[in-house]
């Protein structure tokens, strides 16, 4: 059986990896704080989580809110990282263009 290499070239982009890492850490920290509040309310005052809001209780609303918030964070992370990669690529192309002009 023949094995072929990867379909695309995967390399770490030094220009955007620091931005992506910082963004990911900050988003994780923010989510962790909100999740910790959820856990603390459950531990300290479980009756509060049993409070009915409409046909659901606060625990279900808060839990689904955490899930939706995580999905929103993922979409924002993806959009911001894509923007950073596009910006880095445009800058790289501009630098190549400028270096070609300086050689002439």
Secondary structure, 3 states (H helix, E strand, C coil): CCCCCCCCCCCCCHHHHHHHHHHHHHHHHHHHHHHHHHHHHHHHCHHHHCCEECCEEHHHHHHHHHHHHHHHHHHHHHHHHHHHHHHHHHHHHHHHHHHHHHHC
